[in-house]
């Protein structure tokens, strides 16, 4: 900046000398160009004067700036002196507790790579100076612990779904070891709680990351169970030295995320499995093997019950929520299964050759699934439970009705021929008997169906009996019609008892026929009627009494209050049948 004034002074001297010289030339009759030159020099002088004034003002501003910088330097020097005093105080504190020299090797057992793992040098005295922004021991220790945990917490293996349990055990062992070794040293400084807080945050963050990479309900349950029973222990997250008041909020949030992910996985897994069960059922052309007959309900129950049972190891509440999701998928499955079976059984019922095994399979499936839903549905939403039961009941009623219709039609056809003169005795019952087999896998269902068949055939026999005149039956059967009916009634019971031991006896009314034919005493008939358990066939009893030869008045006396319906029945006195 001093060069500019010197140049200005030099130029002023040059300008004055030139001016004098030009003035002399002017006096010697110089040209007008000389005067123009002088005028330009005057303007240049004025410009230089203004420049000098600007330079003077700039010099004054620089002087003020230098003064400000000097003051700033003084402030910085004072700040450095204060930091030096603060460092000396921290040095004295660390020296008294001797904590860093003991804790540092524990925080980072890899001494060779310590400078890379921790952001400070291993020397005790250099810790605070390396981080002058840290104002207390708690922050400093927290920094070291965070770096240590981040570097040394066990990393999950590549396929965490396959090795989750082992990884969680490794984490637990490491954390317990670290807390045991570091706790006593930090306890001297009253910073043991800091250690547990740090591990709490690190564990929660680690578990959240694990949760995002789990792809099955089983592993989500493993993680949830570990959080509930292993991490929440006195050795880990529930340690009394854990001072953070809201740490359970973090745990609850993690468990909520885990539950949502679990229910999502359960829904998808159960749906896919039941879809496969239904596909197998659709592809099955027969059910010759027992496994094919019971496989559907066995697989379905196992699928729906498996995950709730596993969730029960964590908590009963979680198990109930999982079961609710499983039952929702079960209902969807049953609706599709019911539609499929109704179409299949409806087609089978129209076939000329009757095959009942598939009907029994469907009834057995409904029975077992209904029992399962009843036993395990206590915690299920009422509407969901009712809809599930209704779906099973409708399919069961539909299947049983088809069977009853098939048995009734077959019995009607064979009994119609039996009551003709040329029919082979017993053939009618053999045909019906061939519909049933003593399958071990559905004995309970067989007893129900056999009982229904026994009732249907007895009722059909009575209907055909009262529609035939006794005179014609005497010609086609034998002179003693009552004895023949008794033989048929006993054969009927023997046949169905062989299929289902202990089956209810539906033939008492048939067994009364001989006595009704021989008796004319109304009082005796009353006793016979009572013993016959006639109310099981209330519509046929009046017709049977009329067929046996009793008048309308006698029938009303024998069974008072029972209406007598006139049906197209051929009584013994009917002229058409004589």
C-alpha positions in Angstrom: 0.0 0.0 0.0 3.0 2.4 0.6 4.2 2.1 -3.1 1.1 4.0 -4.4 2.0 7.3 -2.6 5.6 7.2 -3.8 4.4 6.6 -7.4 2.0 9.6 -7.0 4.8 11.9 -5.8 7.0 10.8 -8.7 4.2 11.5 -11.2 3.6 14.9 -9.7 7.2 15.8 -10.2 7.1 14.6 -13.8 3.9 16.5 -14.4 5.3 19.8 -13.1 8.5 19.5 -15.2 6.5 18.8 -18.3 4.2 21.7 -17.7 7.1 24.1 -17.4 8.6 22.8 -20.6 5.4 23.1 -22.4 4.8 26.7 -21.2 8.2 27.7 -22.6 7.2 26.1 -25.9 3.9 28.0 -25.8 5.7 31.2 -25.5 7.7 30.3 -28.6 4.5 30.0 -30.7 3.8 26.3 -30.2 0.9 24.6 -31.8 -2.7 24.1 -30.3 -1.8 20.4 -29.6 0.5 21.5 -26.8 -2.5 23.3 -25.1 -4.6 20.1 -25.4 -1.8 18.2 -23.7 -1.7 20.6 -20.8 -5.4 20.4 -20.4 -5.2 16.5 -20.2 -2.5 16.8 -17.6 -4.7 19.0 -15.5 -7.5 16.4 -15.5 -5.0 13.6 -14.7 -3.8 15.7 -11.7 -7.4 16.0 -10.4 -7.9 12.2 -10.7 -4.7 11.5 -8.8 -5.8 13.8 -6.0 -9.1 11.9 -5.7 -7.2 8.6 -5.7 -5.0 9.8 -2.9 -8.0 10.8 -0.8 -9.5 7.2 -1.3 -6.2 5.6 -0.3 -6.1 7.7 2.8 -9.5 6.5 3.8 -8.6 2.8 3.1 -5.5 3.1 5.3 -7.7 4.3 8.2 -10.1 1.2 7.8 -7.1 -1.1 7.8 -5.9 0.3 11.0 -9.3 -0.3 12.6 -9.4 -3.9 11.3 -5.9 -4.6 12.7 -7.1 -3.4 16.1 -10.1 -5.8 15.9 -7.9 -8.7 15.1 -5.6 -8.0 17.9 -8.6 -8.0 20.3 -9.8 -11.3 18.8 -6.4 -12.9 19.3 -6.5 -11.9 22.9 -9.9 -13.5 23.4 -8.7 -16.8 21.8 -5.6 -16.8 24.0 -7.9 -16.5 27.0 -10.2 -19.3 25.7 -7.2 -21.6 25.2 -6.0 -20.9 28.7 -9.5 -21.9 30.0 -9.5 -25.2 28.0 -6.0 -26.0 29.3 -7.3 -25.5 32.9 -10.4 -27.7 32.1 -8.1 -30.5 30.7 -5.9 -30.3 33.7 -9.0 -30.8 35.9 -10.2 -33.8 33.9 -6.7 -35.3 34.0 -6.7 -35.0 37.7 -10.2 -36.7 38.0 -9.3 -39.6 35.7 -6.0 -40.0 37.5 -7.8 -40.3 40.9 -10.2 -43.0 39.7 -7.8 -44.8 37.4 -10.9 -45.9 35.4 -9.6 -45.3 31.8 -6.6 -47.5 32.2 -8.7 -50.3 33.5 -11.8 -49.9 31.3 -10.1 -49.3 28.0 -8.7 -52.8 27.5 -12.0 -54.3 28.4 -13.9 -52.1 26.0 -11.6 -53.0 23.2 -9.7 -56.3 23.7 -8.1 -56.0 20.3 -5.2 -53.8 21.4 -3.5 -53.8 18.0 -6.4 -52.1 16.3 -7.5 -49.9 19.2 -6.8 -46.6 17.4 -9.2 -47.7 14.6 -11.9 -48.9 16.9 -12.0 -46.0 19.3 -11.7 -42.3 18.4 -9.0 -41.7 21.0 -5.5 -42.8 21.9 -5.1 -45.5 24.6 -3.1 -43.2 27.0 -5.0 -42.1 30.0 -4.0 -38.5 29.9 -4.8 -38.0 26.3 -8.5 -39.0 26.5 -10.0 -35.6 27.5 -7.7 -33.6 25.3 -8.6 -35.7 22.3 -12.3 -34.6 22.8 -12.3 -31.2 24.5 -16.0 -30.8 23.4 -17.0 -33.5 26.0 -17.9 -31.7 29.2 -18.2 -34.7 31.7 -17.2 -38.2 32.3 -20.6 -39.7 31.5 -20.4 -38.5 27.9 -16.9 -39.7 27.6 -17.6 -43.2 28.9 -20.8 -43.4 26.8 -18.7 -42.6 23.7 -16.3 -45.4 24.5 -19.1 -47.9 25.3 -21.0 -47.1 22.1 -18.0 -47.6 20.0 -17.1 -50.8 21.8 -20.6 -52.3 21.5 -20.9 -51.3 17.8 -17.6 -53.0 17.0 -17.9 -56.1 19.1 -21.6 -57.0 19.3 -21.9 -60.4 17.4 -22.9 -60.0 13.8 -25.7 -62.2 12.5 -24.7 -64.9 10.1 -25.4 -64.6 6.4 -28.6 -66.7 6.6 -30.2 -65.4 9.8 -33.3 -67.5 9.3 -31.3 -70.6 9.7 -29.1 -69.5 12.6 -31.2 -67.1 14.6 -31.4 -69.1 17.8 -27.6 -69.5 17.9 -27.0 -65.8 17.1 -29.3 -64.7 19.9 -27.4 -67.0 22.3 -24.2 -65.4 21.2 -25.5 -61.9 21.7 -26.7 -62.9 25.2 -23.4 -64.4 26.2 -21.4 -61.4 24.9 -23.6 -58.8 26.6 -23.6 -60.7 29.9 -19.8 -61.0 29.7 -19.3 -57.3 29.0 -21.6 -56.2 31.7 -19.9 -58.5 34.2 -16.4 -57.3 33.3 -17.2 -53.5 32.9 -19.8 -53.1 35.6 -17.5 -53.2 38.7 -15.1 -50.6 37.2 -17.8 -48.2 36.1 -19.6 -48.6 39.4 -16.7 -46.8 41.2 -17.6 -43.7 39.2 -21.3 -44.1 39.5 -21.6 -44.7 35.8 -22.8 -48.3 35.8 -26.3 -47.2 34.8 -24.8 -45.5 31.7 -23.3 -48.9 30.7 -26.7 -50.6 30.9 -28.5 -47.8 29.1 -26.0 -48.0 26.2 -26.4 -51.8 25.9 -30.2 -51.4 26.1 -30.3 -49.1 23.1 -27.8 -51.1 21.1 -29.7 -54.4 21.7 -33.1 -52.8 20.8 -31.6 -51.4 17.6 -29.9 -54.7 16.8 -33.2 -56.6 17.3 -35.1 -54.2 15.1 -32.6 -54.8 12.3 -32.9 -58.6 12.8 -36.7 -58.4 12.7 -36.7 -56.8 9.3 -34.8 -59.7 7.9 -36.9 -62.6 9.3 -39.0 -64.4 6.7 -41.0 -67.0 8.8 -43.4 -67.0 11.7 -41.3 -69.5 13.5 -38.3 -67.2 13.6 -40.4 -64.2 14.6 -41.6 -66.2 17.5 -38.0 -67.2 18.4 -37.1 -63.5 18.5 -40.2 -62.5 20.5 -39.6 -65.3 23.0 -36.0 -64.2 23.4 -37.0 -60.6 24.1 -39.8 -61.7 26.5 -37.8 -64.2 28.5 -34.1 -63.8 28.0 -33.5 -60.1 27.4 -36.0 -59.0 30.0 -34.0 -60.5 32.8 -32.0 -59.2 35.8 -28.8 -59.8 33.9 -29.8 -57.7 30.9 -32.6 -55.2 30.3 -34.2 -55.4 33.7 -31.1 -54.8 35.7 -31.8 -52.5 38.7 -29.0 -50.2 37.5 -30.8 -49.4 34.3 -31.9 -45.8 35.1 -33.7 -45.0 31.9 -37.4 -44.6 32.8 -38.8 -45.2 29.3 -36.8 -48.2 28.2 -39.9 -50.5 28.4 -41.5 -48.2 25.8 -38.8 -49.2 23.4 -39.3 -52.9 24.2 -43.1 -52.6 23.8 -42.7 -50.9 20.5 -40.3 -53.7 19.3 -42.8 -56.4 20.5 -45.6 -54.6 18.7 -43.7 -54.6 15.5 -42.8 -58.3 16.0 -46.5 -59.2 16.6 -47.6 -57.4 13.4 -44.9 -59.2 11.4 -45.8 -62.5 13.1 -49.5 -62.2 12.2 -48.7 -61.2 8.7 -46.4 -64.3 8.3 -49.0 -66.6 9.9 -51.8 -65.4 7.6 -49.7 -66.1 4.5 -48.3 -69.4 5.7 -51.6 -70.9 6.8 -53.3 -69.7 3.6 -50.6 -71.2 1.4 -50.6 -74.5 3.3 -54.4 -74.9 3.3 -54.4 -74.1 -0.4 -52.1 -77.1 -1.0 -54.3 -79.3 1.1 -57.3 -78.3 -1.1 -55.3 -79.0 -4.2 -54.4 -82.4 -3.0 -58.0 -83.1 -2.3 -59.0 -82.0 -5.8 -56.5 -84.2 -7.5 -57.5 -87.3 -5.5 -59.5 -89.6 -7.6 -60.2 -92.2 -4.9 -59.8 -92.9 -1.2 -58.7 -96.5 -1.1 -56.1 -95.9 1.6 -56.9 -94.8 5.1 -54.4 -92.0 4.8 -56.3 -90.5 1.9 -59.5 -90.6 3.9 -58.3 -88.9 7.0 -55.4 -86.8 5.5 -57.5 -83.6 4.9 -58.7 -83.0 8.4 -55.5 -84.2 10.0 -53.4 -81.8 7.9 -55.8 -79.0 8.4 -55.9 -79.3 12.2 -52.2 -79.5 12.4 -51.7 -76.4 10.2 -54.3 -74.3 12.1 -53.1 -75.4 15.6 -49.3 -75.4 15.1 -48.4 -71.7 15.3 -50.9 -70.9 18.2 -49.2 -73.7 20.2 -45.8 -72.2 19.5 -47.1 -68.7 20.4 -48.4 -70.1 23.7 -44.7 -70.5 24.8 -44.4 -66.7 24.6 -47.8 -65.7 26.0 -51.4 -66.8 26.1 -52.6 -63.4 24.7 -50.3 -63.7 21.7 -51.5 -67.3 21.1 -55.1 -66.1 21.1 -54.4 -63.4 18.5 -52.5 -65.9 16.3 -55.4 -68.4 16.6 -57.9 -65.8 15.5 -55.9 -65.3 12.3 -55.6 -69.0 11.8 -59.4 -69.5 12.2 -60.1 -66.7 9.7 -58.0 -68.6 7.1 -59.8 -71.9 8.2 -63.2 -70.4 7.4 -62.0 -69.3 4.0 -60.7 -72.8 3.4 -63.9 -74.5 4.6 -66.1 -72.4 2.3 -64.1 -73.5 -0.7 -64.0 -77.1 0.5 -67.7 -77.1 1.2 -68.5 -75.9 -2.3 -66.1 -78.4 -3.8 -67.6 -81.3 -1.9 -71.3 -80.4 -2.6 -70.6 -80.5 -6.3 -68.7 -83.8 -6.1 -71.2 -85.6 -3.8 -74.1 -84.3 -5.8 -72.6 -85.8 -8.9 -71.8 -89.1 -7.2 -75.4 -89.4 -5.8 -76.7 -89.4 -9.4 -74.5 -92.3 -10.6 -76.0 -95.7 -11.3 -73.4 -97.5 -9.2 -73.6 -96.1 -5.7 -70.3 -95.7 -3.8 -70.6 -94.4 -0.3 -67.0 -94.2 0.9 -66.5 -90.6 -0.2 -69.7 -89.6 1.7 -68.3 -91.2 4.8 -65.0 -89.4 4.3 -66.8 -86.0 4.1 -68.9 -86.7 7.2 -65.8 -87.8 9.1 -64.0 -84.7 8.1 -66.8 -82.5 9.2 -67.1 -84.3 12.5 -63.4 -84.0 13.3 -63.1 -80.3 12.2 -66.3 -79.4 14.1 -64.9 -81.0 17.3 -61.6 -79.2 16.8 -63.4 -75.8 16.4 -65.5 -76.4 19.5 -62.5 -77.4 21.6 -60.2 -74.6 20.5 -62.7 -71.8 19.7 -63.1 -70.3 23.2 -61.0 -67.3 22.4 -62.3 -66.8 18.9 -64.6 -64.0 17.9 -68.2 -65.2 18.4 -69.3 -64.3 14.9 -66.2 -66.1 13.3 -66.9 -69.2 15.5 -70.6 -69.3 14.6 -69.9 -68.9 10.9 -67.3 -71.6 10.9 -69.6 -74.0 12.7 -72.5 -73.2 10.4 -70.3 -74.0 7.3 -69.4 -77.4 8.7 -73.0 -78.1 9.9 -74.4 -77.2 6.4 -71.9 -79.5 4.6 -72.6 -82.3 7.1 -76.4 -82.0 6.8 -76.1 -81.9 3.0 -74.0 -85.1 2.9 -76.2 -87.0 5.3 -79.3 -86.0 3.4 -77.8 -87.3 0.2 -77.0 -90.6 1.9 -80.5 -90.9 3.3 -82.0 -90.3 -0.1 -79.7 -92.8 -1.7 -80.5 -95.4 1.0 -84.2 -94.7 0.8 -84.4 -95.0 -3.0 -82.4 -98.3 -2.9 -84.6 -99.7 -0.1 -87.8 -98.6 -2.0 -86.7 -100.3 -5.2 -85.7 -103.6 -3.5 -88.6 -103.8 -1.1 -91.0 -103.2 -3.9 -89.7 -106.3 -5.6 -89.5 -108.2 -2.3 -93.2 -107.8 -1.7 -93.9 -109.4 -5.0 -94.5 -113.2 -5.2 -91.3 -113.9 -7.2 -88.9 -111.9 -5.2 -85.9 -113.6 -3.5 -86.2 -113.2 0.2 -83.3 -111.4 1.8 -81.9 -109.9 -1.4 -83.4 -106.5 -0.5 -81.4 -106.4 2.7 -78.1 -107.6 1.1 -78.1 -104.8 -1.4 -78.4 -102.2 1.3 -75.8 -104.0 3.5 -73.3 -103.7 0.6 -73.4 -99.9 0.9 -71.6 -100.1 4.2 -68.2 -101.5 5.3 -66.7 -101.6 8.8 -64.0 -99.0 8.0 -61.8 -98.5 11.1 -61.1 -94.9 10.4 -64.8 -93.8 10.5 -66.5 -96.3 12.9 -68.1 -93.4 14.8 -69.6 -92.0 11.6 -70.6 -95.4 10.5 -72.7 -95.9 13.7 -74.7 -92.7 12.9 -75.3 -93.5 9.3 -76.2 -97.2 10.0 -78.7 -96.0 12.6 -80.2 -93.7 10.0 -80.3 -96.4 7.4 -81.9 -98.8 9.9 -84.7 -96.3 10.6 -85.2 -95.5 6.9 -85.4 -99.2 5.9 -87.8 -100.1 8.7 -90.0 -97.2 7.9 -90.0 -98.1 4.2 -90.7 -101.8 5.0 -93.8 -100.7 7.1 -95.0 -98.5 4.2 -94.8 -101.4 1.8 -96.4 -103.8 4.2 -99.5 -101.7 4.9 -99.9 -101.1 1.1 -100.3 -104.9 0.5 -103.4 -106.9 1.4 -102.9 -109.7 3.9 -104.5 -112.1 1.5 -102.0 -111.4 -1.3 -99.1 -111.6 1.2 -100.5 -115.0 2.4 -100.3 -116.2 -1.2 -96.9 -114.8 -2.0 -95.1 -115.4 1.3 -96.7 -118.0 3.6 -100.0 -118.6 5.4 -98.6 -116.9 8.5 -97.7 -113.4 7.5 -96.9 -112.4 11.1 -94.1 -114.9 11.4 -92.6 -113.7 8.2 -92.6 -110.1 9.3 -91.1 -111.2 12.6 -88.3 -113.0 10.8 -87.6 -110.0 8.6 -87.6 -107.7 11.7 -85.0 -109.9 13.4 -82.9 -110.2 10.3 -83.0 -106.5 9.9 -81.7 -105.9 13.4 -79.0 -108.6 13.1 -77.7 -107.1 9.9 -77.4 -103.5 11.2 -76.1 -104.7 14.6 -73.3 -106.5 12.7 -72.4 -103.2 10.9 -72.6 -101.1 14.1 -72.7 -103.0 17.4 -75.0 -101.2 19.9 -77.1 -99.5 17.2 -80.5 -98.4 18.3 -83.3 -101.0 17.7 -85.7 -99.6 15.2 -87.8 -102.7 14.7 -90.2 -102.9 17.7 -93.2 -102.0 15.7 -92.6 -104.7 13.2 -92.2 -107.2 16.1 -95.8 -106.4 17.2 -97.3 -107.4 13.9 -98.0 -111.1 14.9 -99.8 -110.1 18.1 -101.8 -107.4 16.3 -103.0 -109.9 13.7 -104.0 -112.4 16.4 -105.6 -110.1 18.9 -109.1 -108.6 18.9 -108.9 -107.2 22.4 -108.5 -103.4 22.3 -107.0 -103.3 25.8 -104.4 -105.8 24.9 -103.7 -103.8 21.7 -103.1 -100.8 23.9 -100.5 -102.6 25.9 -98.8 -103.8 22.7 -98.8 -100.3 21.2 -97.2 -98.9 24.4 -94.5 -101.5 24.4 -93.8 -101.0 20.7 -92.5 -97.5 21.1 -94.9 -96.5 18.4 -94.2 -92.8 18.7 -91.1 -93.3 16.6 -93.5 -94.0 13.6 -96.7 -92.1 14.7 -98.0 -91.8 11.1 -97.6 -95.5 10.3 -99.1 -97.0 13.5 -102.8 -96.1 12.7 -102.2 -97.5 9.2 -100.7 -100.7 10.6 -103.7 -101.2 13.0 -106.1 -100.6 10.1 -104.1 -103.1 8.0 -104.3 -105.6 10.9 -108.1 -105.4 10.8 -109.0 -103.0 13.4 -111.8 -100.6 12.8 -111.4 -96.8 12.9 -113.1 -96.6 16.3 -110.8 -99.3 17.7 -107.8 -97.4 16.4 -108.9 -94.2 18.1 -109.5 -96.1 21.3 -106.1 -97.8 21.2 -104.2 -94.5 20.5 -106.4 -91.7 21.7 -105.6 -88.3 20.3 -103.6 -89.7 17.4 -105.1 -88.4 14.0 -105.9 -91.1 11.5 -105.0 -90.0 8.0 -106.7 -91.8 5.0 -103.9 -92.9 2.8 -103.9 -95.0 -0.4 -103.4 -98.1 1.7 -104.7 -101.5 0.7 -106.5 -102.8 3.8 -107.4 -106.4 4.3 -111.0 -105.8 3.3 -110.1 -103.9 0.2 -111.9 -105.4 -2.8 -109.4 -104.2 -5.2 -106.7 -106.4 -3.6 -108.7 -109.5 -3.2 
